[in-house]
Amino acid sequence: MSCEICENQFEKNLIYENEKIKVFLAPNPATSGHIQLFPKEHYSILEQIPQDLLAYMTAAANKISILL
């Protein structure tokens, strides 16, 4: 099965990237400022993401939502 994120299908919507995460404006937003945040390493399900990375992603999502 292919992964749209890993295959860079949303690169035009990329608003932030660092060594751990990529953040995109949602291609079909539910509301203004709707973002999607993904770890750079591929995980099939949320439960596979290490706890420290989840904490990092949550903090990043909070900061980005304030900026938006």
Secondary structure, DSSP 8 states (H G I E B T S, - for coil): ---TTTTTTTGGGEEEE-SSEEEEE-SS-SSTT-EEEEESS--SSGGGS-HHHHHHHHHHHHHHHHH-
